[in-house]
Amino acid sequence: MKKILKWVGIGVLVLGGLWAATFFIKSNSKGTVEFETHNPFVSSIEKKTVATGKVIPQEEVEIKPQITGIIDKIFVEEGTQVKAGELIAVIKVVPNEQALFQARGRVNNAKVALRNAELLFNRNKELFEKGVVSEQDFQDIELSFEQAKLELENAQNDYQIILKGSAGGSMSANTDIRATVDGTILEIPVEEGDQVIQSNNFNDGTTIAAVADLAKMIFEGKVDEGEVAKLEIGMPLTITLGAVEDKELEAQLKFIAPKGVEEAGAVQFKIEGDVAVSDDLFIRAGYSANASLVLEKKDSVLVIPEALLQFDKSTNKPYVEVSTGEQEFERRDIEIGISDGINVEIVSGLTEEDNVKQWNKTEPVKKGTEDEEEGEEEEESAE
């Protein structure tokens, strides 16, 4: 029995030794990771920011009625090109009963006053011709007679305006809604039969149509507070439109808001830029757009890929590892400048001859290794 136990123990030790040897061989069969190196090179570098926004007309005019009423007829559609003075719509007047009665009463009073002034004028004219009335008194009576005529005419015009929307002798009726500028009809927010209100001190009035010149567009967007201090009036902008592919527009910054607005915890400042629109490109108002602004640019400076950088955990200063031999590297602290997100400027610490280590080298997973791991997992699950 003791001999059997002895041989069993020897067998266990032999198997254990074989397993350890196999594990050691497998663990040491992996290839050594070789790090690639890159040389610094001279290039131009730009630090940019992107402002999101939209392209809108430089001037958008809202056409409002001069009288309250109901839309009788609309003669244009959205997208129609119009000239200043062109008829857009006609309003049918629905007079206010109280105002109409007051205007009619004013006309009747003016007629009575004129009739009385005319009788007084005719009577004193005969007396003046006979020398009974002085010239000064006759002139005063004649003046009152002429004023009575004017008062009746004014009262009748007011009555016609309230009743029909315009006086009979006027060149243009208040009921005719006409374009005030040349441009394109962007929007007609009303329909035939809708009631509209004239603009007054207490109401902006109903908008009949919005007109704008689509050849004169501006970019309106927002930038973060951390970058607004680097902007200057007159800076060039490169505009890309979401609806127009492979097309860039040039613009020039003309406005930077003096006050920011907080959005989602960040302060944003409004900017505007004049957009140069070519004749062969039609831009619709409200297109979403991005504006690229060059905040800082340097030519012919020494740069390296930003992926080569590392930062010290305690000082947060940048450093790289430079080759000193075959797969041997030493740490070197450097000073960096501006970055465009891909390359970073090297102010000091490196030369074009230095070989800089590429970090985070990853090895592709071999197919055989994957198959072995999958086989081991299947064996474990079967057991």
C-alpha positions as CSV (number, residue, x, y, z in Angstrom):
1,M,0.0,0.0,0.0
2,K,2.8,2.4,0.8
3,K,4.5,1.6,-2.5
4,I,1.3,2.4,-4.4
5,L,1.0,5.8,-2.5
6,K,4.6,6.5,-3.3
7,W,4.2,5.9,-7.0
8,V,1.0,8.0,-7.0
9,G,2.9,10.8,-5.4
10,I,5.7,10.6,-7.9
11,G,3.2,10.6,-10.8
12,V,1.5,13.7,-9.4
13,L,4.9,15.5,-9.1
14,V,5.8,14.5,-12.7
15,L,2.4,15.8,-14.0
16,G,2.8,19.0,-12.0
17,G,6.3,19.5,-13.4
18,L,5.1,19.0,-17.0
19,W,2.2,21.4,-16.5
20,A,4.6,24.1,-15.1
21,A,7.0,23.6,-17.9
22,T,4.2,23.9,-20.5
23,F,2.9,27.1,-18.9
24,F,6.4,28.6,-18.7
25,I,7.0,27.8,-22.4
26,K,3.7,29.3,-23.5
27,S,4.1,32.4,-21.4
28,N,7.6,33.1,-22.7
29,S,6.7,32.3,-26.4
30,K,5.0,35.8,-26.8
31,G,6.9,38.2,-29.0
32,T,8.5,41.3,-27.5
33,V,6.5,44.5,-28.2
34,E,8.5,46.8,-30.5
35,F,7.7,50.5,-30.3
36,E,7.7,52.6,-33.4
37,T,9.3,56.0,-33.5
38,H,8.6,59.3,-35.3
39,N,10.7,62.3,-36.1
40,P,9.5,65.8,-35.5
41,F,8.9,67.7,-38.7
42,V,8.3,71.3,-39.9
43,S,4.8,72.3,-40.9
44,S,2.1,75.0,-40.6
45,I,-0.4,74.6,-37.8
46,E,-3.7,76.3,-37.2
47,K,-5.9,76.5,-34.1
48,K,-9.5,76.6,-35.2
49,T,-12.9,76.7,-33.6
50,V,-16.3,75.9,-35.0
51,A,-19.4,78.0,-34.4
52,T,-22.8,76.4,-35.1
53,G,-25.7,78.4,-36.3
54,K,-27.7,79.2,-39.4
55,V,-27.8,81.3,-42.5
56,I,-30.5,84.0,-42.5
57,P,-31.4,87.0,-44.7
58,Q,-29.6,90.2,-43.8
59,E,-32.9,92.0,-43.7
60,E,-36.4,90.5,-43.4
61,V,-39.3,92.8,-43.7
62,E,-42.8,92.0,-42.4
63,I,-45.7,93.4,-44.4
64,K,-48.5,94.5,-42.1
65,P,-52.0,96.0,-42.9
66,Q,-52.8,99.7,-42.4
67,I,-56.5,98.8,-41.6
68,T,-58.4,96.1,-39.8
69,G,-60.4,93.7,-42.0
70,I,-60.6,90.3,-43.6
71,I,-58.2,88.9,-46.2
72,D,-60.2,89.0,-49.5
73,K,-57.6,87.8,-52.0
74,I,-53.9,86.7,-51.9
75,F,-52.1,87.2,-55.2
76,V,-48.6,85.6,-54.5
77,E,-47.2,82.4,-53.1
78,E,-44.3,81.7,-50.9
79,G,-41.1,81.8,-52.9
80,T,-42.4,84.3,-55.4
81,Q,-40.0,87.2,-56.4
82,V,-41.7,90.6,-55.9
83,K,-40.8,94.2,-56.6
84,A,-41.4,97.1,-54.2
85,G,-45.0,98.3,-54.8
86,E,-46.2,94.9,-56.2
87,L,-49.7,93.9,-55.0
88,I,-49.6,91.0,-52.5
89,A,-53.1,90.9,-51.1
90,V,-56.4,92.8,-50.8
91,I,-58.3,93.3,-47.5
92,K,-62.1,93.6,-47.3
93,V,-63.0,96.2,-44.7
94,V,-65.4,95.3,-41.9
95,P,-66.1,98.7,-40.5
96,N,-66.6,99.3,-36.8
97,E,-70.2,100.2,-36.2
98,Q,-69.5,102.8,-33.6
99,A,-66.8,104.5,-35.6
100,L,-69.0,104.4,-38.7
101,F,-71.9,106.1,-36.8
102,Q,-69.6,108.8,-35.4
103,A,-68.1,109.5,-38.8
104,R,-71.6,109.8,-40.4
105,G,-72.7,112.1,-37.6
106,R,-69.6,114.3,-38.2
107,V,-70.5,114.5,-41.9
108,N,-74.1,115.6,-41.0
109,N,-72.8,118.2,-38.6
110,A,-70.4,119.5,-41.2
111,K,-73.3,119.8,-43.7
112,V,-75.4,121.8,-41.3
113,A,-72.5,124.1,-40.4
114,L,-71.7,124.7,-44.1
115,R,-75.3,125.5,-44.9
116,N,-75.4,128.1,-42.1
117,A,-72.0,129.5,-43.2
118,E,-73.2,129.8,-46.8
119,L,-76.4,131.7,-45.8
120,L,-74.4,134.1,-43.6
121,F,-71.9,134.6,-46.4
122,N,-74.6,135.4,-49.1
123,R,-76.4,137.8,-46.7
124,N,-73.2,139.7,-45.8
125,K,-72.0,139.8,-49.4
126,E,-75.0,141.8,-50.4
127,L,-74.5,144.2,-47.5
128,F,-70.8,144.5,-48.3
129,E,-71.6,145.4,-51.9
130,K,-73.9,148.1,-50.6
131,G,-71.2,149.4,-48.2
132,V,-73.1,148.5,-45.0
133,V,-70.6,145.8,-43.8
134,S,-66.9,146.6,-43.5
135,E,-64.3,144.7,-45.6
136,Q,-62.7,143.2,-42.5
137,D,-66.0,141.7,-41.2
138,F,-66.8,140.3,-44.7
139,Q,-63.4,138.7,-45.0
140,D,-63.9,136.9,-41.6
141,I,-67.3,135.6,-42.7
142,E,-65.8,134.4,-46.0
143,L,-63.1,132.6,-44.1
144,S,-65.6,130.8,-41.9
145,F,-67.5,129.7,-45.1
146,E,-64.3,128.2,-46.7
147,Q,-63.4,126.5,-43.4
148,A,-66.9,124.9,-43.3
149,K,-66.3,123.5,-46.8
150,L,-63.0,122.0,-45.8
151,E,-64.5,120.5,-42.7
152,L,-67.3,118.8,-44.7
153,E,-64.7,117.4,-47.2
154,N,-62.6,116.0,-44.3
155,A,-65.6,114.4,-42.6
156,Q,-66.6,112.8,-45.9
157,N,-63.1,111.4,-46.5
158,D,-63.0,110.0,-43.0
159,Y,-66.3,108.4,-43.5
160,Q,-65.2,106.8,-46.8
161,I,-62.0,105.5,-45.2
162,I,-63.9,103.8,-42.3
163,L,-66.5,102.4,-44.7
164,K,-64.3,101.3,-47.7
165,G,-60.8,101.5,-46.4
166,S,-59.8,104.5,-48.6
167,A,-60.9,107.9,-49.7
168,G,-62.3,108.2,-53.3
169,G,-59.5,110.4,-54.5
170,S,-56.5,108.7,-52.9
171,M,-53.8,107.2,-55.1
172,S,-53.7,103.8,-53.2
173,A,-56.2,102.2,-51.1
174,N,-55.4,101.0,-47.5
175,T,-57.0,97.7,-48.5
176,D,-54.2,97.0,-51.0
177,I,-51.3,95.2,-49.3
178,R,-48.2,95.9,-51.4
179,A,-44.5,94.9,-51.0
180,T,-42.3,97.6,-49.5
181,V,-39.0,96.1,-50.7
182,D,-37.6,94.0,-53.5
183,G,-37.1,90.3,-52.6
184,T,-38.6,86.9,-52.2
185,I,-41.7,86.0,-50.3
186,L,-40.5,83.9,-47.4
187,E,-43.7,83.3,-45.6
188,I,-47.4,84.1,-45.8
189,P,-48.8,83.2,-42.4
190,V,-52.4,84.1,-43.3
191,E,-55.1,82.7,-45.6
192,E,-58.0,84.1,-47.5
193,G,-60.8,84.8,-45.0
194,D,-58.5,85.4,-42.0
195,Q,-59.2,88.5,-40.0
196,V,-56.2,90.9,-39.7
197,I,-55.5,93.8,-37.3
198,Q,-53.7,97.0,-38.2
199,S,-50.5,98.0,-36.4
200,N,-51.1,100.5,-33.6
201,N,-49.6,101.6,-30.3
202,F,-50.9,98.6,-28.4
203,N,-50.6,95.9,-31.1
204,D,-47.8,95.0,-33.6
205,G,-50.5,94.1,-36.1
206,T,-51.0,90.9,-38.2
207,T,-48.2,89.9,-40.5
208,I,-49.5,89.4,-44.1
209,A,-46.1,88.4,-45.6
210,A,-42.4,88.3,-44.9
211,V,-40.1,89.5,-47.7
212,A,-36.3,89.3,-47.9
213,D,-33.5,89.5,-50.4
214,L,-31.9,86.0,-50.5
215,A,-28.8,87.4,-52.3
216,K,-27.8,89.2,-49.1
217,M,-27.3,86.6,-46.3
218,I,-25.6,86.5,-43.0
219,F,-24.3,83.8,-40.7
220,E,-25.7,83.8,-37.2
221,G,-24.1,81.5,-34.6
222,K,-22.7,81.2,-31.1
223,V,-19.2,80.7,-29.7
224,D,-18.1,79.6,-26.2
225,E,-16.8,82.2,-23.8
226,G,-13.4,80.6,-23.7
227,E,-12.8,81.5,-27.4
228,V,-14.8,84.8,-27.8
229,A,-11.8,86.9,-26.5
230,K,-9.7,85.7,-29.4
231,L,-12.2,86.9,-32.1
232,E,-11.8,90.2,-33.9
233,I,-14.2,92.1,-36.2
234,G,-13.2,91.4,-39.8
235,M,-11.9,87.9,-39.3
236,P,-12.6,85.5,-42.2
237,L,-15.1,82.7,-41.7
238,T,-15.5,79.6,-43.8
239,I,-19.2,78.6,-43.9
240,T,-20.3,75.0,-44.6
241,L,-24.0,74.3,-45.1
242,G,-25.7,71.1,-43.9
243,A,-28.0,71.1,-46.9
244,V,-25.3,71.8,-49.5
245,E,-22.6,69.3,-49.8
246,D,-19.0,70.0,-50.9
247,K,-19.6,73.7,-51.0
248,E,-17.9,76.3,-48.8
249,L,-18.9,80.0,-48.5
250,E,-16.6,82.8,-47.5
251,A,-17.8,85.2,-44.9
252,Q,-16.4,88.1,-42.7
253,L,-17.1,88.5,-39.0
254,K,-19.0,91.8,-38.4
255,F,-20.6,91.4,-35.0
256,I,-19.7,90.0,-31.6
257,A,-22.4,90.2,-28.9
258,P,-21.3,92.2,-25.8
259,K,-23.4,90.0,-23.6
260,G,-23.4,86.2,-23.3
261,V,-26.3,83.9,-22.7
262,E,-26.0,80.8,-20.5
263,E,-27.0,77.6,-22.2
264,A,-26.6,74.2,-20.6
265,G,-24.2,75.6,-18.0
266,A,-22.0,77.3,-20.6
267,V,-22.0,81.0,-21.6
268,Q,-22.4,81.5,-25.3
269,F,-21.9,84.7,-27.3
270,K,-23.8,85.5,-30.5
271,I,-21.7,86.3,-33.6
272,E,-22.7,87.4,-37.1
273,G,-20.9,87.4,-40.4
274,D,-21.6,88.7,-43.9
275,V,-21.8,85.8,-46.3
276,A,-20.7,86.1,-49.9
277,V,-23.3,84.3,-52.0
278,S,-22.5,83.4,-55.6
279,D,-25.1,83.8,-58.4
280,D,-25.2,80.1,-59.2
281,L,-26.0,79.0,-55.6
282,F,-29.5,79.3,-54.2
283,I,-29.6,79.4,-50.4
284,R,-32.8,79.1,-48.5
285,A,-33.3,81.1,-45.3
286,G,-32.7,79.1,-42.2
287,Y,-30.2,76.6,-43.5
288,S,-28.2,75.1,-40.6
289,A,-24.5,76.1,-41.0
290,N,-21.1,75.8,-39.3
291,A,-18.5,78.6,-39.3
292,S,-14.8,77.7,-39.0
293,L,-12.7,80.4,-37.5
294,V,-8.9,80.4,-37.4
295,L,-8.0,81.6,-33.9
296,E,-4.3,81.3,-34.3
297,K,-1.9,80.2,-37.1
298,K,1.8,79.6,-37.3
299,D,3.9,78.8,-40.3
300,S,7.0,76.6,-40.5
301,V,7.2,75.4,-37.0
302,L,8.4,72.1,-35.5
303,V,5.5,69.8,-34.8
304,I,4.8,66.2,-33.7
305,P,1.6,64.1,-33.7
306,E,-0.3,64.9,-30.5
307,A,-0.6,61.1,-29.8
308,L,3.1,61.0,-28.9
309,L,2.6,63.3,-25.9
310,Q,2.3,62.1,-22.3
311,F,1.6,64.3,-19.2
312,D,3.2,64.0,-15.8
313,K,0.6,63.0,-13.2
314,S,2.0,65.3,-10.5
315,T,3.0,68.4,-12.5
316,N,0.7,67.9,-15.6
317,K,3.6,69.0,-17.8
318,P,4.1,67.4,-21.2
319,Y,7.0,65.0,-22.0
320,V,7.9,62.4,-24.5
321,E,10.3,59.4,-24.6
322,V,13.2,59.7,-27.1
323,S,15.2,56.7,-28.4
324,T,18.7,56.3,-27.1
325,G,19.4,52.9,-28.7
326,E,17.7,49.7,-29.9
327,Q,14.3,49.8,-28.2
328,E,15.8,51.9,-25.4
329,F,14.2,55.2,-24.5
330,E,14.6,58.1,-22.1
331,R,12.2,60.6,-20.8
332,R,12.5,64.2,-22.1
333,D,10.4,67.2,-20.9
334,I,9.3,69.5,-23.6
335,E,7.4,72.8,-24.1
336,I,4.5,72.8,-26.4
337,G,2.6,75.6,-28.3
338,I,-0.7,75.5,-30.2
339,S,-2.4,72.4,-31.3
340,D,-4.9,71.7,-34.1
341,G,-6.1,68.4,-32.5
342,I,-3.8,66.3,-34.7
343,N,-0.4,67.9,-34.5
344,V,1.1,70.0,-31.7
345,E,3.8,72.7,-31.9
346,I,7.1,72.0,-30.2
347,V,8.5,75.2,-28.7
348,S,11.6,73.5,-27.1
349,G,13.0,70.1,-26.1
350,L,13.2,68.3,-29.5
351,T,14.9,68.5,-32.8
352,E,14.2,67.0,-36.2
353,E,16.8,64.3,-35.6
354,D,15.1,62.9,-32.4
355,N,13.2,59.7,-32.6
356,V,10.1,60.0,-30.5
357,K,8.4,56.9,-29.1
358,Q,4.9,56.1,-30.2
359,W,2.8,55.2,-27.1
360,N,0.1,52.6,-26.5
361,K,1.4,50.2,-29.2
362,T,-1.3,47.5,-29.7
363,E,-0.7,44.0,-31.1
364,P,-3.3,42.4,-33.4
365,V,-4.9,39.4,-31.8
366,K,-3.8,36.2,-33.6
367,K,-6.4,33.8,-35.0
368,G,-4.8,30.8,-33.5
369,T,-4.8,32.4,-30.0
370,E,-8.6,33.1,-30.3
371,D,-9.3,29.5,-31.4
372,E,-7.3,28.1,-28.4
373,E,-9.1,30.4,-25.9
374,E,-12.5,29.4,-27.4
375,G,-11.5,25.7,-27.2
376,E,-10.5,26.1,-23.5
377,E,-13.8,27.8,-22.7
378,E,-15.7,24.9,-24.4
379,E,-13.7,22.3,-22.4
380,E,-14.4,24.1,-19.1
381,S,-18.1,24.4,-19.9
382,A,-18.3,20.7,-20.8
383,E,-16.6,19.7,-17.5
